[in-house]
Amino acid sequence: MTNLLTVLPDFDTQPYTHILPSLEKALISTADLLTLDALDVAKRAQVPPSEVKKLASAVLNGLHASTTLRELGLPTGNVPATEPGQYEAISTLDDVLDTALGGGVAIGKVTEFVGESAAGKTQFLLTLLLSAQLNPPHGVGKAALYISTEAPLQTTRLAQILDQHPKLAVLPPDERPTMARVQSAHIHDLEAQDHILRFQVPVMLQRHDVGLLVIDSIAANYRPEFDKGNAKRSAAESFVKRGNQVTDLGTLLRETAEKYGIAVVVANQVADRFAAFEPPPSQLQTSQQIQKQLSVSAPQNVPILSSTTPQGTSPDGAVTPPSLSTDDPLALDHQHRFFTGWGDDLQRTNLKTPSLGLAWTNQLAARVALVKVPIYEAKQYMAGEEPNIAGWKRTFKVVFSEWCPSSCSEFEISSGGVRSIAEQHENGL
């Protein structure tokens, strides 16, 4: 196979030497072997399907074994799973949000909080800095490390949460978190960021007994680095370089989380996602006429597939919700809804995309999208008058996670931190 030993350098190829040359000649990759039907692979390479299934099973078992902590030579005490399917976690200090996140932010994993400005990302990160110091089940009883790439640590806000959060304020002094156990650093560029994460962070994790590493935000230093331009570098070269750097960063953070048994939590920014181009009505009419002509000349009982139906209408003329820019299930525009946090609600038009793209998304164990929608003041508006924003509806959306299913919960930001709307109603507040 073309890249089997690159993916699994220690894989024993001896039992499969009779089919591997044929698979390599047919350009079958490891991804093809694991994702395509065994019969299709066998036909393409002209080998027995049963042998393809055996090889695929062996490769899959090899991948599972290579990603366990014991294979990595790590102490068993760093294993985040306490029981099969269970993870040691750091609480958000809200029961409803913890339930949505499967108990909290998992130890040994990289978790991302993503959203637009003022969505609540930093509020969650500050709360985690305090809850990490609590003893289980709410925390790990260790210090926290906060790395900022934008504004410095908001110590005033952190102190306010410590004093006014209902679960922290009632704790006895010897059990309460302290600001002294929150270490912080401010990074201004990519070179300093890479040096600190590779060389200084491992020392601090051991010296200060750190259980949580927070980076706020992960994309800030990439924007000025790649937006300043370079006459000798094309846009494609810049994207390739950034993709490689992002992949290296994700690998470093995942290895750090697993090796030291800590939770790594990052904040990420978003960019606007623009809708697909919609042709003018004259072109739509022409395409409808062509489709009609095709349907007349087509054999009976054979459906005609077309992407020329105007957005907002179905082939029979009925009004439908707006669709994405493509119906191709393998297209990136179609896949956005499953991993970005925006696009699954077809009624929403103000779509966002997390920064750093798909290369960064593949490095994450979990993504939490913090979505805010304006609530407008209910009154009569004059023609052309901008509506007044009376407030915001905020949603805590678990987009994907290794340890819990996707879910949504409404929340709000108060003087004591973040709290779910459901819990507020239950407490009669």
Salt bridges, closest charged atoms under 4 A:
GLU51 OE1 - HIS18 NE2 3.11
GLU51 OE2 - LYS54 NZ 3.62
ASP95 OD1 - LYS167 NZ 2.76
GLU112 OE1 - ARG367 NE 2.45
ASP163 OD1 - ARG176 NH2 3.78
ASP194 OD1 - ARG198 NE 2.82
ASP209 OD1 - LYS142 NZ 3.99
GLU225 OE1 - LYS228 NZ 3.89
ASP272 OD1 - LYS352 NZ 2.38
ASP344 OD1 - LYS397 NZ 3.28
ASP345 OD2 - ARG348 NH2 3.98
GLU385 OE2 - LYS379 NZ 3.92
GLU402 OE1 - LYS109 NZ 2.81
GLU410 OE2 - LYS393 NZ 3.85
GLU412 OE2 - ARG419 NE 2.73
